[in-house]
Amino acid sequence: MRIVLLGTPGAGKGTQCKRIVARYGLQHLSSGDILRQQRIEGTELGEAAQTYMDSGALVPDQIIVEMMVDAIKKAPDVGFILDGFPRTVNQATELSKSLTSANQKIDAVINLKIDDQVVFQRMAGRRSCPQCGAVYNIETIKPRIEGVCDNDGAKLIQRPDDSNEVVANRLETYHLQTEPVIDYYKKNSSTVYDFDANKDAEEVSALVFVKLDALADG
């Protein structure tokens, strides 16, 4: 299966992505992780991206698309799930061109829909481990010991990008740039599954699995 996972910040993409990968054995392809790895390895694309980032500019779509396409080519036959990509219609268009040239296509787009108000509530309660990166929530995903990571005992923190001001900016960017990607896929005959991400994560996972099980069996 080749899957695209979309949703606003705070919609639960990270949680659902981990569960999908565990259930179907897909390769998790995160644009953020791949960009960081390319920079660490000092690849040509990584160095090009670093030049833009050092100047405070956004990394151009062309570089991001090349990085992701390269990672897709290395993915196992069982398939992959794209996390954080494509973020724009242009990226989606270029991805489709690349997949078509390789006689491939996106099999499903999972769209996690959530109210902005719920996003603010979730982000305000989010706590992260500064060591392993694990994410918790003071209301919905509590650690065994309050304020302490289950994995390594580190003190949990609230990341600066979980502040209301930053969340508002991220939501605005999503609605302007990434939300149109959903319409792009619907107009181009891709299978788009909309899920109500206001619900509990377990309930969302169950609904997602129903759709993907049918796709996998087909």
Backbone as JSON Lines, residues from 0, in Angstrom:
{"i":0,"aa":"M","n":[0.84,-1.2,0.0],"ca":[0.0,0.0,0.0],"c":[0.87,1.25,0.0]}
{"i":1,"aa":"R","n":[0.41,2.23,-0.72],"ca":[1.08,3.54,-0.74],"c":[0.09,4.57,-0.21]}
{"i":2,"aa":"I","n":[0.4,5.13,0.95],"ca":[-0.57,5.96,1.66],"c":[-0.01,7.35,1.94]}
{"i":3,"aa":"V","n":[-0.88,8.35,1.83],"ca":[-0.56,9.71,2.24],"c":[-1.4,10.01,3.48]}
{"i":4,"aa":"L","n":[-0.74,10.53,4.53],"ca":[-1.44,10.87,5.77],"c":[-1.48,12.38,5.92]}
{"i":5,"aa":"L","n":[-2.69,12.94,5.96],"ca":[-2.87,14.39,6.07],"c":[-3.69,14.75,7.3]}
{"i":6,"aa":"G","n":[-3.49,15.96,7.79],"ca":[-4.25,16.43,8.94],"c":[-3.55,17.62,9.56]}
{"i":7,"aa":"T","n":[-4.3,18.45,10.24],"ca":[-3.73,19.63,10.88],"c":[-2.78,19.23,12.0]}
{"i":8,"aa":"P","n":[-1.93,20.16,12.45],"ca":[-1.15,19.9,13.66],"c":[-2.11,19.56,14.79]}
{"i":9,"aa":"G","n":[-1.81,18.53,15.58],"ca":[-2.67,18.17,16.68],"c":[-3.8,17.22,16.33]}
{"i":10,"aa":"A","n":[-3.86,16.8,15.05],"ca":[-4.94,15.89,14.64],"c":[-4.66,14.45,15.02]}
{"i":11,"aa":"G","n":[-3.43,14.17,15.46],"ca":[-3.1,12.81,15.86],"c":[-2.37,12.02,14.79]}
{"i":12,"aa":"K","n":[-1.74,12.71,13.84],"ca":[-1.05,12.02,12.74],"c":[0.06,11.1,13.27]}
{"i":13,"aa":"G","n":[0.81,11.59,14.25],"ca":[1.9,10.78,14.78],"c":[1.42,9.47,15.37]}
{"i":14,"aa":"T","n":[0.36,9.54,16.16],"ca":[-0.21,8.35,16.8],"c":[-0.74,7.38,15.76]}
{"i":15,"aa":"Q","n":[-1.52,7.87,14.82],"ca":[-2.12,7.0,13.81],"c":[-1.05,6.42,12.88]}
{"i":16,"aa":"C","n":[-0.05,7.22,12.57],"ca":[1.02,6.75,11.68],"c":[1.75,5.56,12.31]}
{"i":17,"aa":"K","n":[2.08,5.64,13.59],"ca":[2.78,4.55,14.28],"c":[1.93,3.28,14.27]}
{"i":18,"aa":"R","n":[0.64,3.43,14.48],"ca":[-0.23,2.26,14.52],"c":[-0.4,1.63,13.15]}
{"i":19,"aa":"I","n":[-0.47,2.44,12.13],"ca":[-0.59,1.93,10.76],"c":[0.68,1.18,10.36]}
{"i":20,"aa":"V","n":[1.83,1.77,10.68],"ca":[3.11,1.14,10.37],"c":[3.22,-0.21,11.09]}
{"i":21,"aa":"A","n":[2.83,-0.25,12.37],"ca":[2.92,-1.49,13.15],"c":[1.98,-2.57,12.61]}
{"i":22,"aa":"R","n":[0.82,-2.18,12.16],"ca":[-0.18,-3.16,11.71],"c":[0.13,-3.71,10.32]}
{"i":23,"aa":"Y","n":[0.62,-2.86,9.42],"ca":[0.79,-3.28,8.03],"c":[2.25,-3.41,7.58]}
{"i":24,"aa":"G","n":[3.19,-3.05,8.46],"ca":[4.59,-3.18,8.12],"c":[5.08,-2.21,7.06]}
{"i":25,"aa":"L","n":[4.41,-1.08,6.94],"ca":[4.78,-0.1,5.92],"c":[6.03,0.69,6.33]}
{"i":26,"aa":"Q","n":[6.72,1.24,5.35],"ca":[7.86,2.11,5.62],"c":[7.33,3.5,5.97]}
{"i":27,"aa":"H","n":[7.74,4.03,7.12],"ca":[7.33,5.37,7.53],"c":[8.27,6.38,6.92]}
{"i":28,"aa":"L","n":[7.75,7.22,6.04],"ca":[8.57,8.23,5.36],"c":[8.13,9.61,5.82]}
{"i":29,"aa":"S","n":[8.88,10.17,6.77],"ca":[8.6,11.5,7.3],"c":[9.5,12.52,6.61]}
{"i":30,"aa":"S","n":[8.9,13.55,6.05],"ca":[9.7,14.56,5.34],"c":[10.7,15.22,6.29]}
{"i":31,"aa":"G","n":[10.27,15.47,7.53],"ca":[11.16,16.1,8.51],"c":[12.35,15.21,8.84]}
{"i":32,"aa":"D","n":[12.1,13.92,9.06],"ca":[13.17,12.98,9.39],"c":[14.15,12.82,8.24]}
{"i":33,"aa":"I","n":[13.59,12.72,7.03],"ca":[14.45,12.52,5.85],"c":[15.3,13.76,5.59]}
{"i":34,"aa":"L","n":[14.71,14.93,5.78],"ca":[15.46,16.17,5.59],"c":[16.62,16.24,6.6]}
{"i":35,"aa":"R","n":[16.35,15.9,7.85],"ca":[17.4,15.91,8.87],"c":[18.5,14.91,8.54]}
{"i":36,"aa":"Q","n":[18.1,13.71,8.07],"ca":[19.09,12.67,7.75],"c":[19.97,13.09,6.58]}
{"i":37,"aa":"Q","n":[19.37,13.7,5.58],"ca":[20.13,14.16,4.42],"c":[21.15,15.22,4.84]}
{"i":38,"aa":"R","n":[20.76,16.08,5.77],"ca":[21.68,17.12,6.24],"c":[22.82,16.51,7.05]}
{"i":39,"aa":"I","n":[22.5,15.52,7.9],"ca":[23.52,14.86,8.71],"c":[24.53,14.13,7.82]}
{"i":40,"aa":"E","n":[24.03,13.48,6.78],"ca":[24.9,12.71,5.89],"c":[25.66,13.61,4.92]}
{"i":41,"aa":"G","n":[25.25,14.88,4.85],"ca":[25.95,15.82,3.97],"c":[25.77,15.52,2.49]}
{"i":42,"aa":"T","n":[24.59,14.99,2.13],"ca":[24.33,14.71,0.72],"c":[24.17,16.01,-0.05]}
{"i":43,"aa":"E","n":[24.18,15.89,-1.37],"ca":[24.04,17.08,-2.21],"c":[22.71,17.79,-1.93]}
{"i":44,"aa":"L","n":[21.64,16.99,-1.8],"ca":[20.33,17.58,-1.51],"c":[20.31,18.16,-0.1]}
{"i":45,"aa":"G","n":[20.94,17.47,0.83],"ca":[20.99,17.95,2.2],"c":[21.72,19.27,2.33]}
{"i":46,"aa":"E","n":[22.84,19.39,1.61],"ca":[23.61,20.63,1.64],"c":[22.84,21.77,0.98]}
{"i":47,"aa":"A","n":[22.11,21.43,-0.09],"ca":[21.31,22.46,-0.76],"c":[20.2,22.96,0.17]}
{"i":48,"aa":"A","n":[19.58,22.01,0.88],"ca":[18.51,22.38,1.82],"c":[19.07,23.23,2.95]}
{"i":49,"aa":"Q","n":[20.26,22.87,3.44],"ca":[20.88,23.58,4.54],"c":[21.15,25.04,4.18]}
{"i":50,"aa":"T","n":[21.52,25.27,2.93],"ca":[21.8,26.63,2.47],"c":[20.57,27.52,2.63]}
{"i":51,"aa":"Y","n":[19.41,26.98,2.27],"ca":[18.17,27.75,2.4],"c":[17.81,27.95,3.87]}
{"i":52,"aa":"M","n":[17.98,26.89,4.66],"ca":[17.6,26.96,6.07],"c":[18.5,27.93,6.84]}
{"i":53,"aa":"D","n":[19.77,27.95,6.48],"ca":[20.7,28.87,7.15],"c":[20.34,30.33,6.91]}
{"i":54,"aa":"S","n":[19.72,30.58,5.75],"ca":[19.34,31.95,5.42],"c":[17.94,32.3,5.92]}
{"i":55,"aa":"G","n":[17.29,31.3,6.54],"ca":[15.95,31.53,7.06],"c":[14.85,31.35,6.03]}
{"i":56,"aa":"A","n":[15.21,30.86,4.85],"ca":[14.23,30.67,3.78],"c":[13.66,29.26,3.81]}
{"i":57,"aa":"L","n":[12.47,29.09,3.24],"ca":[11.87,27.76,3.13],"c":[12.63,26.93,2.1]}
{"i":58,"aa":"V","n":[12.75,25.66,2.37],"ca":[13.39,24.76,1.4],"c":[12.45,24.62,0.21]}
{"i":59,"aa":"P","n":[12.91,24.87,-1.02],"ca":[12.05,24.8,-2.2],"c":[11.4,23.44,-2.39]}
{"i":60,"aa":"D","n":[10.21,23.44,-3.0],"ca":[9.5,22.2,-3.26],"c":[10.36,21.2,-4.03]}
{"i":61,"aa":"Q","n":[11.11,21.7,-4.99],"ca":[11.9,20.8,-5.84],"c":[12.85,19.93,-5.02]}
{"i":62,"aa":"I","n":[13.5,20.53,-4.02],"ca":[14.45,19.78,-3.19],"c":[13.7,18.78,-2.31]}
{"i":63,"aa":"I","n":[12.6,19.21,-1.7],"ca":[11.81,18.31,-0.85],"c":[11.29,17.13,-1.66]}
{"i":64,"aa":"V","n":[10.77,17.42,-2.86],"ca":[10.22,16.35,-3.71],"c":[11.31,15.36,-4.09]}
{"i":65,"aa":"E","n":[12.49,15.85,-4.47],"ca":[13.59,14.97,-4.84],"c":[13.98,14.06,-3.68]}
{"i":66,"aa":"M","n":[14.04,14.63,-2.47],"ca":[14.36,13.84,-1.28],"c":[13.33,12.73,-1.06]}
{"i":67,"aa":"M","n":[12.06,13.09,-1.14],"ca":[11.0,12.13,-0.87],"c":[10.92,11.05,-1.95]}
{"i":68,"aa":"V","n":[11.08,11.45,-3.2],"ca":[11.04,10.48,-4.29],"c":[12.19,9.48,-4.16]}
{"i":69,"aa":"D","n":[13.36,9.98,-3.76],"ca":[14.52,9.1,-3.55],"c":[14.22,8.09,-2.45]}
{"i":70,"aa":"A","n":[13.58,8.56,-1.36],"ca":[13.23,7.66,-0.26],"c":[12.16,6.65,-0.68]}
{"i":71,"aa":"I","n":[11.21,7.09,-1.49],"ca":[10.16,6.19,-1.97],"c":[10.74,5.07,-2.82]}
{"i":72,"aa":"K","n":[11.73,5.4,-3.63],"ca":[12.36,4.38,-4.49],"c":[13.03,3.29,-3.66]}
{"i":73,"aa":"K","n":[13.47,3.64,-2.45],"ca":[14.16,2.68,-1.59],"c":[13.21,1.94,-0.65]}
{"i":74,"aa":"A","n":[11.93,2.31,-0.69],"ca":[10.95,1.69,0.21],"c":[10.72,0.23,-0.18]}
{"i":75,"aa":"P","n":[10.39,-0.63,0.79],"ca":[10.14,-2.05,0.49],"c":[8.86,-2.24,-0.32]}
{"i":76,"aa":"D","n":[8.72,-3.41,-0.9],"ca":[7.57,-3.69,-1.76],"c":[6.24,-3.62,-1.01]}
{"i":77,"aa":"V","n":[6.27,-3.85,0.3],"ca":[5.03,-3.84,1.06],"c":[4.38,-2.46,1.03]}
{"i":78,"aa":"G","n":[5.18,-1.41,0.82],"ca":[4.62,-0.07,0.68],"c":[5.11,0.92,1.71]}
{"i":79,"aa":"F","n":[4.5,2.1,1.72],"ca":[4.96,3.18,2.58],"c":[3.79,4.08,2.99]}
{"i":80,"aa":"I","n":[4.04,4.88,4.01],"ca":[3.09,5.91,4.4],"c":[3.85,7.23,4.47]}
{"i":81,"aa":"L","n":[3.36,8.23,3.76],"ca":[4.0,9.54,3.7],"c":[3.44,10.43,4.81]}
{"i":82,"aa":"D","n":[4.34,10.95,5.64],"ca":[3.96,11.75,6.8],"c":[4.6,13.14,6.67]}
{"i":83,"aa":"G","n":[3.77,14.18,6.56],"ca":[4.31,15.53,6.4],"c":[4.62,15.89,4.96]}
{"i":84,"aa":"F","n":[4.15,15.07,4.05],"ca":[4.39,15.28,2.61],"c":[3.31,14.53,1.84]}
{"i":85,"aa":"P","n":[2.77,15.16,0.77],"ca":[3.04,16.51,0.28],"c":[2.31,17.59,1.1]}
{"i":86,"aa":"R","n":[2.97,18.74,1.23],"ca":[2.41,19.86,1.99],"c":[1.72,20.88,1.09]}
{"i":87,"aa":"T","n":[2.01,20.84,-0.19],"ca":[1.42,21.8,-1.14],"c":[0.91,21.07,-2.36]}
{"i":88,"aa":"V","n":[0.03,21.72,-3.12],"ca":[-0.49,21.12,-4.35],"c":[0.63,20.88,-5.33]}
{"i":89,"aa":"N","n":[1.6,21.8,-5.38],"ca":[2.74,21.61,-6.27],"c":[3.52,20.35,-5.92]}
{"i":90,"aa":"Q","n":[3.74,20.11,-4.63],"ca":[4.44,18.9,-4.21],"c":[3.63,17.66,-4.58]}
{"i":91,"aa":"A","n":[2.32,17.72,-4.39],"ca":[1.45,16.59,-4.74],"c":[1.49,16.3,-6.22]}
{"i":92,"aa":"T","n":[1.5,17.36,-7.03],"ca":[1.56,17.21,-8.48],"c":[2.86,16.56,-8.92]}
{"i":93,"aa":"E","n":[3.96,17.04,-8.36],"ca":[5.27,16.48,-8.73],"c":[5.4,15.04,-8.25]}
{"i":94,"aa":"L","n":[4.86,14.74,-7.09],"ca":[4.89,13.36,-6.6],"c":[4.11,12.45,-7.54]}
{"i":95,"aa":"S","n":[2.93,12.89,-7.96],"ca":[2.11,12.09,-8.88],"c":[2.85,11.81,-10.18]}
{"i":96,"aa":"K","n":[3.54,12.82,-10.7],"ca":[4.31,12.64,-11.94],"c":[5.39,11.58,-11.76]}
{"i":97,"aa":"S","n":[6.09,11.65,-10.63],"ca":[7.16,10.7,-10.36],"c":[6.63,9.28,-10.21]}
{"i":98,"aa":"L","n":[5.53,9.13,-9.48],"ca":[4.95,7.81,-9.29],"c":[4.43,7.24,-10.6]}
{"i":99,"aa":"T","n":[3.8,8.09,-11.41],"ca":[3.27,7.65,-12.7],"c":[4.38,7.12,-13.6]}
{"i":100,"aa":"S","n":[5.51,7.81,-13.59],"ca":[6.64,7.38,-14.42],"c":[7.18,6.03,-13.97]}
{"i":101,"aa":"A","n":[6.93,5.67,-12.71],"ca":[7.37,4.38,-12.19],"c":[6.22,3.38,-12.14]}
{"i":102,"aa":"N","n":[5.13,3.7,-12.84],"ca":[3.93,2.85,-12.88],"c":[3.37,2.59,-11.48]}
{"i":103,"aa":"Q","n":[3.39,3.63,-10.65],"ca":[2.85,3.53,-9.3],"c":[1.84,4.66,-9.09]}
{"i":104,"aa":"K","n":[1.1,4.55,-7.98],"ca":[0.16,5.6,-7.62],"c":[-0.12,5.54,-6.13]}
{"i":105,"aa":"I","n":[-0.67,6.62,-5.59],"ca":[-1.1,6.63,-4.2],"c":[-2.39,5.83,-4.09]}
{"i":106,"aa":"D","n":[-2.41,4.83,-3.2],"ca":[-3.58,3.97,-3.07],"c":[-4.65,4.57,-2.17]}
{"i":107,"aa":"A","n":[-4.23,5.34,-1.18],"ca":[-5.21,5.92,-0.26],"c":[-4.65,7.18,0.39]}
{"i":108,"aa":"V","n":[-5.52,8.15,0.6],"ca":[-5.17,9.36,1.34],"c":[-6.02,9.36,2.6]}
{"i":109,"aa":"I","n":[-5.36,9.34,3.75],"ca":[-6.06,9.38,5.03],"c":[-6.07,10.82,5.52]}
{"i":110,"aa":"N","n":[-7.26,11.38,5.64],"ca":[-7.42,12.78,6.03],"c":[-8.05,12.85,7.41]}
{"i":111,"aa":"L","n":[-7.27,13.28,8.4],"ca":[-7.75,13.41,9.77],"c":[-8.33,14.8,9.97]}
{"i":112,"aa":"K","n":[-9.65,14.88,10.08],"ca":[-10.34,16.16,10.21],"c":[-10.62,16.46,11.68]}
{"i":113,"aa":"I","n":[-10.31,17.69,12.07],"ca":[-10.47,18.07,13.48],"c":[-10.78,19.55,13.59]}
{"i":114,"aa":"D","n":[-11.57,19.94,14.57],"ca":[-11.9,21.34,14.78],"c":[-10.68,22.09,15.33]}
{"i":115,"aa":"D","n":[-10.48,23.31,14.87],"ca":[-9.35,24.1,15.34],"c":[-9.37,24.28,16.86]}
{"i":116,"aa":"Q","n":[-10.56,24.45,17.42],"ca":[-10.67,24.64,18.87],"c":[-10.13,23.42,19.62]}
{"i":117,"aa":"V","n":[-10.39,22.23,19.1],"ca":[-9.9,21.01,19.73],"c":[-8.38,20.94,19.62]}
{"i":118,"aa":"V","n":[-7.85,21.41,18.49],"ca":[-6.4,21.43,18.3],"c":[-5.74,22.28,19.39]}
{"i":119,"aa":"F","n":[-6.29,23.45,19.64],"ca":[-5.72,24.33,20.68],"c":[-5.74,23.63,22.04]}
{"i":120,"aa":"Q","n":[-6.84,22.94,22.34],"ca":[-6.94,22.24,23.63],"c":[-5.9,21.14,23.73]}
{"i":121,"aa":"R","n":[-5.72,20.41,22.65],"ca":[-4.76,19.31,22.67],"c":[-3.32,19.81,22.77]}
{"i":122,"aa":"M","n":[-3.0,20.83,22.0],"ca":[-1.63,21.33,21.98],"c":[-1.26,21.95,23.32]}
{"i":123,"aa":"A","n":[-2.2,22.63,23.95],"ca":[-1.93,23.26,25.24],"c":[-1.58,22.21,26.29]}
{"i":124,"aa":"G","n":[-2.15,21.01,26.13],"ca":[-1.9,19.95,27.1],"c":[-0.8,18.99,26.7]}
{"i":125,"aa":"R","n":[-0.16,19.26,25.57],"ca":[0.86,18.33,25.09],"c":[2.18,18.51,25.83]}
{"i":126,"aa":"R","n":[2.81,17.41,26.17],"ca":[4.13,17.43,26.82],"c":[5.04,16.45,26.08]}
{"i":127,"aa":"S","n":[6.3,16.82,25.93],"ca":[7.24,16.01,25.16],"c":[8.46,15.66,25.99]}
{"i":128,"aa":"C","n":[9.06,14.53,25.66],"ca":[10.31,14.13,26.3],"c":[11.48,14.73,25.52]}
{"i":129,"aa":"P","n":[12.34,15.52,26.17],"ca":[13.45,16.16,25.46],"c":[14.53,15.17,25.03]}
{"i":130,"aa":"Q","n":[14.48,13.94,25.57],"ca":[15.51,12.96,25.24],"c":[15.08,12.0,24.12]}
{"i":131,"aa":"C","n":[13.94,11.33,24.3],"ca":[13.53,10.33,23.3],"c":[12.48,10.84,22.33]}
{"i":132,"aa":"G","n":[11.87,12.0,22.64],"ca":[10.89,12.57,21.72],"c":[9.47,12.08,21.92]}
{"i":133,"aa":"A","n":[9.25,11.2,22.91],"ca":[7.9,10.69,23.16],"c":[6.95,11.84,23.5]}
{"i":134,"aa":"V","n":[5.7,11.71,23.05],"ca":[4.71,12.78,23.24],"c":[3.57,12.28,24.12]}
{"i":135,"aa":"Y","n":[3.18,13.1,25.07],"ca":[2.09,12.78,26.0],"c":[1.09,13.94,26.0]}
{"i":136,"aa":"N","n":[-0.02,13.74,26.73],"ca":[-0.99,14.81,26.92],"c":[-1.5,14.73,28.35]}
{"i":137,"aa":"I","n":[-1.59,15.87,29.02],"ca":[-1.96,15.88,30.43],"c":[-3.39,15.39,30.67]}
{"i":138,"aa":"E","n":[-4.2,15.31,29.58],"ca":[-5.58,14.86,29.73],"c":[-5.81,13.49,29.1]}
{"i":139,"aa":"T","n":[-5.22,13.26,27.93],"ca":[-5.59,12.06,27.16],"c":[-4.51,10.98,27.1]}
{"i":140,"aa":"I","n":[-3.24,11.35,27.12],"ca":[-2.16,10.36,27.05],"c":[-1.19,10.63,28.19]}
{"i":141,"aa":"K","n":[-1.57,10.24,29.38],"ca":[-0.79,10.56,30.56],"c":[0.36,9.56,30.76]}
{"i":142,"aa":"P","n":[1.52,10.05,31.21],"ca":[2.6,9.13,31.56],"c":[2.25,8.41,32.87]}
{"i":143,"aa":"R","n":[2.95,7.32,33.15],"ca":[2.66,6.58,34.38],"c":[2.9,7.44,35.62]}
{"i":144,"aa":"I","n":[3.98,8.24,35.57],"ca":[4.28,9.18,36.65],"c":[4.13,10.59,36.09]}
{"i":145,"aa":"E","n":[3.32,11.41,36.73],"ca":[3.04,12.75,36.22],"c":[4.33,13.54,35.96]}
{"i":146,"aa":"G","n":[4.44,14.08,34.74],"ca":[5.57,14.93,34.39],"c":[6.85,14.21,34.07]}
{"i":147,"aa":"V","n":[6.8,12.86,34.01],"ca":[8.02,12.08,33.77],"c":[7.81,11.11,32.62]}
{"i":148,"aa":"C","n":[8.8,11.01,31.72],"ca":[8.69,10.11,30.56],"c":[8.74,8.65,30.99]}
{"i":149,"aa":"D","n":[7.85,7.84,30.43],"ca":[7.81,6.41,30.73],"c":[9.08,5.7,30.26]}
{"i":150,"aa":"N","n":[9.68,6.19,29.18],"ca":[10.8,5.48,28.54],"c":[12.13,5.67,29.27]}
{"i":151,"aa":"D","n":[12.43,6.92,29.64],"ca":[13.76,7.18,30.18],"c":[13.78,8.02,31.46]}
{"i":152,"aa":"G","n":[12.61,8.35,32.0],"ca":[12.55,9.07,33.26],"c":[12.87,10.56,33.16]}
{"i":153,"aa":"A","n":[13.01,11.06,31.94],"ca":[13.32,12.49,31.76],"c":[12.09,13.33,32.11]}
{"i":154,"aa":"K","n":[12.34,14.56,32.56],"ca":[11.26,15.48,32.88],"c":[10.62,15.99,31.61]}
{"i":155,"aa":"L","n":[9.31,15.88,31.51],"ca":[8.59,16.3,30.31],"c":[8.53,17.82,30.22]}
{"i":156,"aa":"I","n":[8.5,18.31,28.99],"ca":[8.47,19.75,28.75],"c":[7.34,20.1,27.79]}
{"i":157,"aa":"Q","n":[6.97,21.37,27.78],"ca":[6.06,21.89,26.76],"c":[6.91,22.6,25.72]}
{"i":158,"aa":"R","n":[6.85,22.12,24.5],"ca":[7.68,22.7,23.45],"c":[7.19,24.11,23.08]}
{"i":159,"aa":"P","n":[8.11,24.99,22.71],"ca":[7.73,26.35,22.33],"c":[6.71,26.38,21.19]}
{"i":160,"aa":"D","n":[6.8,25.4,20.26],"ca":[5.88,25.43,19.13],"c":[4.49,24.89,19.48]}
{"i":161,"aa":"D","n":[4.27,24.58,20.76],"ca":[2.92,24.21,21.2],"c":[2.19,25.39,21.85]}
{"i":162,"aa":"S","n":[2.8,26.57,21.83],"ca":[2.14,27.76,22.37],"c":[0.99,28.16,21.46]}
{"i":163,"aa":"N","n":[0.0,28.87,22.0],"ca":[-1.19,29.23,21.23],"c":[-0.85,30.04,19.98]}
{"i":164,"aa":"E","n":[0.1,30.97,20.11],"ca":[0.47,31.82,18.98],"c":[1.07,31.0,17.84]}
{"i":165,"aa":"V","n":[1.97,30.1,18.19],"ca":[2.61,29.27,17.16],"c":[1.59,28.31,16.55]}
{"i":166,"aa":"V","n":[0.74,27.73,17.38],"ca":[-0.3,26.82,16.88],"c":[-1.22,27.54,15.9]}
{"i":167,"aa":"A","n":[-1.59,28.77,16.24],"ca":[-2.47,29.56,15.35],"c":[-1.81,29.77,13.99]}
{"i":168,"aa":"N","n":[-0.52,30.07,14.0],"ca":[0.21,30.27,12.74],"c":[0.3,28.98,11.94]}
{"i":169,"aa":"R","n":[0.54,27.87,12.64],"ca":[0.64,26.58,11.95],"c":[-0.69,26.16,11.34]}
{"i":170,"aa":"L","n":[-1.77,26.44,12.05],"ca":[-3.1,26.13,11.52],"c":[-3.41,26.96,10.29]}
{"i":171,"aa":"E","n":[-3.06,28.24,10.35],"ca":[-3.3,29.12,9.2],"c":[-2.52,28.63,7.98]}
{"i":172,"aa":"T","n":[-1.28,28.25,8.2],"ca":[-0.45,27.75,7.11],"c":[-1.04,26.46,6.53]}
{"i":173,"aa":"Y","n":[-1.52,25.6,7.41],"ca":[-2.12,24.33,6.95],"c":[-3.35,24.6,6.09]}
{"i":174,"aa":"H","n":[-4.24,25.45,6.58],"ca":[-5.48,25.71,5.84],"c":[-5.2,26.36,4.48]}
{"i":175,"aa":"L","n":[-4.19,27.2,4.43],"ca":[-3.86,27.89,3.17],"c":[-3.11,27.0,2.19]}
{"i":176,"aa":"Q","n":[-2.13,26.25,2.67],"ca":[-1.22,25.52,1.78],"c":[-1.53,24.04,1.64]}
{"i":177,"aa":"T","n":[-1.86,23.38,2.74],"ca":[-1.98,21.92,2.7],"c":[-3.4,21.42,2.5]}
{"i":178,"aa":"E","n":[-4.38,22.11,3.04],"ca":[-5.77,21.68,2.87],"c":[-6.15,21.53,1.4]}
{"i":179,"aa":"P","n":[-5.69,22.41,0.49],"ca":[-6.01,22.23,-0.93],"c":[-5.48,20.92,-1.51]}
{"i":180,"aa":"V","n":[-4.49,20.3,-0.87],"ca":[-3.95,19.02,-1.34],"c":[-5.04,17.95,-1.3]}
{"i":181,"aa":"I","n":[-5.94,18.03,-0.32],"ca":[-7.03,17.06,-0.21],"c":[-7.93,17.15,-1.43]}
{"i":182,"aa":"D","n":[-8.28,18.39,-1.82],"ca":[-9.11,18.58,-3.01],"c":[-8.38,18.11,-4.26]}
{"i":183,"aa":"Y","n":[-7.07,18.32,-4.29],"ca":[-6.27,17.86,-5.44],"c":[-6.43,16.35,-5.61]}
{"i":184,"aa":"Y","n":[-6.3,15.61,-4.54],"ca":[-6.4,14.15,-4.64],"c":[-7.82,13.71,-4.99]}
{"i":185,"aa":"K","n":[-8.82,14.4,-4.44],"ca":[-10.2,14.04,-4.76],"c":[-10.51,14.28,-6.23]}
{"i":186,"aa":"K","n":[-9.98,15.38,-6.77],"ca":[-10.22,15.72,-8.17],"c":[-9.45,14.79,-9.12]}
{"i":187,"aa":"N","n":[-8.37,14.19,-8.62],"ca":[-7.57,13.32,-9.46],"c":[-7.84,11.84,-9.18]}
{"i":188,"aa":"S","n":[-9.06,11.56,-8.74],"ca":[-9.57,10.19,-8.61],"c":[-8.8,9.33,-7.62]}
{"i":189,"aa":"S","n":[-8.13,9.95,-6.67],"ca":[-7.49,9.17,-5.62],"c":[-8.53,8.85,-4.55]}
{"i":190,"aa":"T","n":[-8.33,7.73,-3.85],"ca":[-9.24,7.35,-2.79],"c":[-8.9,8.13,-1.52]}
{"i":191,"aa":"V","n":[-9.79,9.03,-1.13],"ca":[-9.57,9.86,0.05],"c":[-10.56,9.43,1.14]}
{"i":192,"aa":"Y","n":[-10.02,9.07,2.29],"ca":[-10.85,8.68,3.42],"c":[-10.8,9.79,4.46]}
{"i":193,"aa":"D","n":[-11.96,10.37,4.78],"ca":[-12.05,11.41,5.8],"c":[-12.42,10.75,7.14]}
{"i":194,"aa":"F","n":[-11.67,11.09,8.19],"ca":[-11.95,10.55,9.51],"c":[-12.11,11.69,10.5]}
{"i":195,"aa":"D","n":[-13.06,11.54,11.41],"ca":[-13.31,12.55,12.44],"c":[-12.27,12.38,13.55]}
{"i":196,"aa":"A","n":[-11.22,13.21,13.52],"ca":[-10.13,13.1,14.49],"c":[-10.44,13.81,15.8]}
{"i":197,"aa":"N","n":[-11.66,14.36,15.93],"ca":[-12.07,14.9,17.23],"c":[-12.3,13.75,18.22]}
{"i":198,"aa":"K","n":[-12.49,12.55,17.69],"ca":[-12.78,11.38,18.51],"c":[-11.52,10.88,19.2]}
{"i":199,"aa":"D","n":[-11.72,9.92,20.11],"ca":[-10.61,9.29,20.81],"c":[-9.7,8.58,19.8]}
{"i":200,"aa":"A","n":[-8.39,8.58,20.07],"ca":[-7.42,8.0,19.15],"c":[-7.71,6.52,18.85]}
{"i":201,"aa":"E","n":[-8.15,5.77,19.86],"ca":[-8.45,4.35,19.66],"c":[-9.61,4.17,18.68]}
{"i":202,"aa":"E","n":[-10.61,5.02,18.81],"ca":[-11.77,4.93,17.93],"c":[-11.38,5.29,16.49]}
{"i":203,"aa":"V","n":[-10.54,6.31,16.36],"ca":[-10.07,6.71,15.02],"c":[-9.28,5.57,14.4]}
{"i":204,"aa":"S","n":[-8.4,4.95,15.17],"ca":[-7.58,3.84,14.65],"c":[-8.47,2.7,14.15]}
{"i":205,"aa":"A","n":[-9.5,2.37,14.91],"ca":[-10.4,1.28,14.53],"c":[-11.05,1.56,13.17]}
{"i":206,"aa":"L","n":[-11.48,2.8,12.97],"ca":[-12.12,3.19,11.71],"c":[-11.11,3.16,10.55]}
{"i":207,"aa":"V","n":[-9.89,3.63,10.83],"ca":[-8.84,3.61,9.8],"c":[-8.52,2.19,9.4]}
{"i":208,"aa":"F","n":[-8.42,1.29,10.38],"ca":[-8.06,-0.1,10.09],"c":[-9.13,-0.8,9.24]}
{"i":209,"aa":"V","n":[-10.39,-0.45,9.45],"ca":[-11.46,-1.05,8.65],"c":[-11.22,-0.76,7.17]}
{"i":210,"aa":"K","n":[-10.92,0.5,6.87],"ca":[-10.69,0.9,5.48],"c":[-9.42,0.27,4.91]}
{"i":211,"aa":"L","n":[-8.34,0.32,5.7],"ca":[-7.06,-0.18,5.18],"c":[-7.03,-1.71,5.12]}
{"i":212,"aa":"D","n":[-7.73,-2.38,6.03],"ca":[-7.81,-3.85,5.93],"c":[-8.45,-4.26,4.62]}
{"i":213,"aa":"A","n":[-9.53,-3.56,4.25],"ca":[-10.21,-3.85,2.99],"c":[-9.29,-3.59,1.8]}
{"i":214,"aa":"L","n":[-8.5,-2.51,1.9],"ca":[-7.57,-2.17,0.83],"c":[-6.47,-3.23,0.72]}
{"i":215,"aa":"A","n":[-5.97,-3.66,1.87],"ca":[-4.89,-4.66,1.88],"c":[-5.4,-6.0,1.33]}
{"i":216,"aa":"D","n":[-6.62,-6.37,1.68],"ca":[-7.18,-7.65,1.22],"c":[-7.49,-7.61,-0.26]}
{"i":217,"aa":"G","n":[-7.77,-6.38,-0.76],"ca":[-8.11,-6.25,-2.17],"c":[-6.93,-6.39,-3.06]}
